[in-house]
Amino acid sequence: MQPDTLSPENAFAQTGLSLPPAPQPLGVYKPYLIDGKYLYISGHGPVQDDKSLITGRVGDDLDREQGKLAARQVGLTILSTIKTNLGSLDRVKRVIKVLGMVGCTADFEQHPYVINGCSELFAAVWGADNGVGVRSAVGMGSLPGNIPVEIEALFELI
């Protein structure tokens, strides 16, 4: 986890990870909405640097480690939406809520482990206190475009 003295931008730079392009809506919705001091992020999928999506079902096409990496990629996609539209990750004070949905087989039971891929990334960016909020991790029979993970989040702005 990053020391609390690092800004979120500097903490992200230390991860060595890259942000994919921020996705454009594929339906009738806004990718983000600011209401007062709250930033709502719509459900995002695992966009890669070349704009393609990671696809497959956890427990069938992907194992739990690949699912966790897909969840981290969703986290990177969310960070990209924030940086693209708000200008800086430093505009976010803390993570309030994460809802992680795992496209998986009926017998897969490790949804929280998969969603940790995103939660661990947010903790690295905003620190152990501000980067970890309340969370739900649930399994889904299918997700749009056969993506393995979709995540929506709520943040508090500075």
N, C-alpha and C positions, 0 to 999 in steps of 0.2 A: 504494500500500500504506500501511497505517496505521503511524504510529510505534509502536515497541514500548512507549512510555509510556502509550498509551491502553488502557483496559480493552476487552475484546471488546464489551461492551454499548455503550460510547461510540463505538467504531470502527464498529459497525453503525449507530448513530444518524447518523453522518456520511455514510453511503451515501445517505440520503434514501429508501431503499426501505422497503416495509411487509411485515410478515409475514402470510401467509394464515392461516386457521384451521388448527390442527393436525388432520390427518386421523385418522379412526377406522378401525380394521382392517376390511377387507372380506372377511376369511377367518379361518382359525384360526392366528393368530400374534400376537406382541406387537410394537408399533411400535418399542419400544426395550427394551433389557435392560442393566442394570448388573451387571458382574461385577468385584468389587474396584475397581480404578482405571480400568476400561475401560467405555466406553459404546458399545454396539452399536446401530446404527440400521438397521432393516429397510428394504427397498427402498421408496422414496417416488416418487411421481409429481408432475407439475407442477400443484399445486393453486393456483387463483387466489383473489383476495380474496373472490369471491362463492361459493366452494366448488366451482365447476366446474373441470374439468380441461382443460388444453390437449390437443388431440388432433391426430392426423395422422402421416403417415410422412415422415421426413426424406428428401429426394431426390425426393419425389413431391408431397405436400401442403405441405411446408415446405422452405425452402432452409436452407443451413447457418447463416445468421445467425438465422433463426427458431428453429432447433434449439438454437443456443447460448443464446438467450433462454429457451427452455423449460428447458434445463439449469440456468440461473440460478434459474428459478422453483422447480425441484426443490430447489436449495440453500436457498432461502427457506423451503420447506416443511419441510426438515430442521431448519433453525434454529427454526422454530415449534414443532416437536415437542420440541426441547431446552428451549426457554424455557418452554413450557407444562408440561412434566413435571418439569424440574429447577429451574425458577424463574428462571434467569439463564444467559446465554451465558458469564458469567464462571466458571461451574463447570467449563468445558472448558479444559484446559491446551493441548492440541494435537490436530491432525488426524493420524491414523496411516495410514489407508487409505481410499481411495474406489474403488468399483467402479461405473463408469458404463456403462449399457446404452442403446444408441441404436436405436430402432425405425426401420429405414431400408430403402431399396431395396437390392437385391443389388449394385449397382454403386457405391454410396456408400462412400467410403473415408476420410472426414475425421472419424471418430469422436472422436479426441483434441481436435480443434478444438471440436466441439460440447460435450464435457464440460468444456472450459475455462470455460464459463459458470458452472459450480458451483465449480470450483477457484479461479477468480479472486475469487469472492465470499468463499470461506473464507479466502483470503489477505488480503483486505481486512479481515476481522473479526479474525483471529488473528495477522496479520503474516506476513511472507515466510518466516520460519523455522517457526513453529508452525502456520501455516495451510496449509502445503503438505506433504502426506504422499506415500506411495507410491500408485500409481494404475493402474488398468486401464480402458481404454475400448474397448468391443466393440460390434459391430453385431448386431442381432437381427432375425429375420424378422417377429416381431410382439411386442407388449407388451400387458399387460392394458388393456382399454378403449380400445385404439388410441392410447395415449399415445406421444409421440415419445421420451421419455427416462424411465428409471428409474435411481435411484442409491441404493446402500446405502453406509454409512460406519462407520468405527471411530474413536473418539476416546479420548484419555487424559484422565481427570478430574483436577482439582486435589485 
